Amino acid sequence: MTTAKKLKDGRTNRSEPVEANIRIARRRWRLTATQASALQTLSSEFKLSISLGELSLLDGSWYITHAGLLRLADRRGCRGIQTRPLREFCDPAAHKWVFRAVVYRSKGSKGFVGYGDAEPSNVSPLVRGAEMRVAETRAVNRALRKAYGIGLCSVEELGWAPLPAKTRGQRDALPAPAPTPTNGQPRLRDRLCQLIRQHQLDPLLVKRFASDFCGTESLREASRDRVEAFINHLADWAARDRPGLLCQLTSYAQPATEVQP
């Protein structure tokens, strides 16, 4: 996101991050006037960034992400977040979890409470088996939204939506890895395929994410440096917050996210 400049009187020029968000959004989605207007408000008021994965457009509506909420809380000086499972409502054997989260905006704050639940029936198949973490994330998101007056629902709070028919079963979006070069260093495509298998990611969605990250129509057009930067970014995100990464990838499964010609 473009860094905001300081004006002579000390105020911050917010037009640059707003324009950057609008530019990225128009490249990724077909924006209506209403959606563009809402994006301008979100960009200027909360300083949320599309390029950093803090906002996503799903089914025509804007959604904030867990990453966006955490960065917003950090900018606003959040004092702390406490979470705990509500054991009386949890059933580990059935992968059913309910969490309570409390966000403390400042020293002496009584806290803003949020609850989140997750079970196999209300999470994406991509995060099946990680219901406990999803429940905690949802609880934190709801508490953060209350604490900072965010009217947008978060991506992680949504139940899963089926992928388009073309996407399901299309596991050959990336070619099979080529043999490892004789110098012992794996090729970039090999590394990417290994990450996809290791973290059980959808190849087609990863390919779309990669093209968007590199700013090209297709992954083949991206420079080696950009592809390597994407792979490093993907590996770090998958290791640090796989549920969040899966939610980000899911946003590329929506028909409305095709790049405008």
N, C-alpha and C positions, 0 to 999 in steps of 0.2 A: 504494500500500500504506500502511495506517495506520502512522504513526510510533509506535514502541514508547515507552512512558513509563518514566521512572526511578522506582523505588520508594525509600522513605525510607532503606533500608539500602544504596542504591547499585546494586542489582541491576536488570536490565532486565526489564520485564514483557513477555513474548513472547506473551501470550494474544491481544493485539490483531491482530498480523499473521496469526496462525494463524486467528483467527475471520474475518478479512477474506478469506483464501484459501478457507476452507470456504464462506463465503457466495457468493463469485464462482463457485466450482466447482459448487455446487448449482444455480446459475442457468444455468450453461452445459452441465453434464452430469448424467446420472442416476447419482449416486454410490452405490456399495455401501458397506457398513460397512467392509470391508477397504480400499477405496480411500480412504475418508475418514480412516481411521486412519493409512494411509501418508502421506497429505497432511499430517496434523498433525505427524508426525515430520519430514518434509522441511521444513516451514515453520519449525519451532522450531529444528532442528539446523543447517540451512544458510541459513535466512532467505530462501528462494526465494519469488518473487512471481508469481502467475498473471497479475495485471493488467499486469505489466511484460514479459510474454511469456517468463518464465524456466522455466515448467513447462507441460507439455501432456499431456492424457490421450488416448492413441491405442489403439484396440482393447482397452480395459480396463486398460491399463498406463500408469504415469507415465513420462514422458520429460523430461529436462532439455534446455534449448536452449543454443545457442552464447552467446547474450546472458547467460543465467543463469550459465554457467560463467565467463565473463569478469568479471562483477560479483562472483562469489564469490571469484575470484582477487584482484581488487582489494581486497576487504574483508580478505582474509587476508594482504595485503602481498606479493603475488607480485613477485619481483625482475625477471623478464623471461621472454620466450618467443622461441625461435629456430626458424625453419623453413627447409627447403630441399628442392627436388625431388630425388628419386633418379633421376638421368638414365638410368641403365642399365635402369630399369623403365618409363620414360616413352616414349610414342609420340605426339608432338604431332599428327601427321597423322591419327591415329585418335582424337584427343581422349582419350587414355589417360594419366593422371597418377598418380604415387605420391609422397607427401610424408612427410618425417620432421620431427617437432616435438619440441623439448625445453623443458620448463617448469622454471624455477629458482625454488623456493619462497623461498629466503633466500640471503643472501650466503654464498658458499662451498659452496652446494648442488651436488651432482654432477649433478642434473637428473633429471627423469622423462621418459622417451621414449615417444612415441606415433607410430603410422604410420596414414596414411589414403590410400585410393585412390579414384579416380572415373573412370568411362568411360560412354559413352552407355547401356550396358545396366544400370547400377546407380544412375542418377540420375533424378529426375523429369523428364518432358518440359518442365516449366516452367523448369528450369534448364539445359536442353540448350544447349551452347555455353559453359557456365561451369564445365566439369569441373575445370579447374585450380584455381579458387578453392574448389570443393566439396572437392577432395582435401586442400587445405591446411587448410580448416576442420575436416574430419574428423580430421586428424592432431593439430591443436591440441586438439580436444575430447577425444580419447583420452588425450593427455598430461595435460591438466588433470584428467580424471577419476581418473587414477592418482595425481597429485600430492595431491589433496584427498580421496581415499577415497570417490568418488562411484560407487555401484554401479549407478546408473541409466544406461541407454544414452541417448545424445543423439539428438535428432530428426534432426540433420544426418547422422548415421551410417547412418540407415535407407535402404534402397533405396526406390524410388518405389512407391506403391500406386495402382492405377487409381482414378479418381474414380467416384462412383456414376453410373449410366447417366443419371439425370436431370440431372446436372451437365454431362456431356460434350455439347458442341455447343450448350449453352444460353448463347449469347453475347448474348441480348437481355435479360439480367437488369436492366440499366439502360437507360432510354429514350435515344434519340438526343439529342445535345446540342441545346439550344434556341439560337436565334440570339443572338449576343452583344448585350447591352444597348447602347443608344445612348450611354451614358456611357463606353463603352470598357472597363469593368471586367467580366471574365468572371464568369458566375454560378458558384456553388459546384458545381452539377451538371456544368457544362461543364469546370471544373477537374478534377473527379474522373474524368470520362470521358477527358479528355486524359491524365491520369496512367495510367489503365488501358491506353490504347493505347500510350503511350510506353514503358511497362515490361512490356507484354504480360502483364497480370494477368488472372485469371479474374474477370469481373464479379460472378458470383454469390457467390464466396468473399469478394470485397471487400465486398459488400453485407452479408454475415453478420458479417464482422469489424467493419464500421462500426457496425452495430446493437449489437454487444457492447461496443464502445468507448464508444458514447454512452449505454449502459445503457437502451435502449428495445427494444420488441418489433420495431419496424421503423424504417427510416431516416427515413421520413416523419414519425415522431413526435418526432424529435430536434430540439432547438433549433438555430438557425442558428449560434450560437457553438460548440456541440459538434460540429456537422458541419464547421465551418471548422477547429476544433482537430484533428479526425480527418484531414482532408485535408493539413494541415501535417505531422502525424505520419507519414502515409503517404508523402508526398513526401520527407521527410527520411530515412526508413528505406529507401525504394527507392533513393535516391541513395547512401546510405552502405553498405548491406548487402542487396542484392537477393536473394541466395540465402537469407539468414536470413528475409527477409520472405516469400519463397515457401514456406518451410517452415512459417512461422506460418499462412499462408493455407491450406496443405494440411490443417492440423488441423481446419479448419472443413468439410472435405469428408467427414469420417467420419459415418456415420449416427448414431452414439452421441452426437454433439455437439449434437443438437437440444435446444432449451430445454425443460426439464421443465414441463408444463402446471400 
